[in-house]
Every structure is written in structure tokens, then in C-alpha cells.
Amino acid sequence: MFLKTIKDFSLKKIIKKRLPNYKLTVTTEKIQTIGLLLDESYFSAQDNLIKELVAQGIPEKNISVLIYKDKIKKKEVFNYPFFSRKDIALGGEPVKKEILDFCENPFDMLIGYYDVEKAPLVWVTLQSKAKFKAGFATIDKRLHHFMIATVAEKYQEFVSELFRYLKILNKI
């Protein structure tokens, strides 16, 4: 419990220091690849969300998923790469290779699918090399190019709104 508090404080301090200098880049490229950053603590229907993205014309092979969970049980099995708070060091360096690979991948779009702001999720979003970032309106406005005001449980609404505006923005 104490280590969790220290780690959160350290990550929040790193984020607070980097966020004012963080600049979102503008790109006119079409969206082909998607990075999906999920908080499984609140939303566990990731397969349904991926099916919705595929239904919008994104091939499943072009969707990379990274799952965050507050507590991971020893025998718990995930279908996708995952991480928890313990996989990020106090200095803000990733301990797991999956986190570093996800952050370094230049996705055409990163979907930050979490509506509760948690330091590890914000840190990964901040570190991501994605060209276009979308997320929920409840998260810090400086992190995303595009934000949707809904809740995570309404994934169909989120995806339909996102793709409606991506068409308007000529991104797909």
C-alpha cells in the first residue's frame, strides 16, 4: 500500500513536469494502425470493443492492445499484453518490454480507453509515439487530439462517435 502511494506520487510528479512541454503533433495521414490502451479494472469487454473497431473497417491485425490492471492475480491469464503499476519503475522507466514496445510503436491512432485518470495510464499515453490520440473527455485535455464525452461501458457509442468524426476530419 505504501509503495503504491509512493509510486503514484512519483509518476504524477513526472507527468506534471512533462505535461506543460508536451505538444500534440498534427498529421493529415489516414488511420491504418490503432494502439488500444485499456483499463481492465473498469472495462473488461475488450473483445467486443475490438469487434466494433473491426466493423468500422480496421483490420484486426492492425490493432495492438495493451491492458492495464490495478492488481494482477498470479494465475490470471490475459489474451493481450498487460501491465500493472509495478511494471513501471519509480523513475518512470518501463520494467516490461511490452510497455516499451507499445510506447515506441508509431501508431496512426492511439485510443486511450480509460475514463478514470490513473498515473500509469496517463504515463503510457504521454510516452506513446502515436500520431493521433483519442480518449475520454474526463481525462486531461492536453493528452488527446480528440475527446468523447461518454463512459467506458458504452463502447458502441464511443466507437461510432469516434469514427463519425474521423470521417469528418478525413482521417479514414
Secondary structure, 3 states (H helix, E strand, C coil): CHHHHHHHHHHHHHHHHHHHHCCCCCCCCCCCCEEEEEECCCCCCHHHHHHHHHHCCCCHHHEEEEEECCCCCCCCCCCCCEECHHHECCCCCECCHHHHHHHHCCCCEEEEECCCCCHHHHHHHHHCCCCCEEEECCCCCCCCCEEECCCCCCHHHHHHHHHHHHHHCCCC
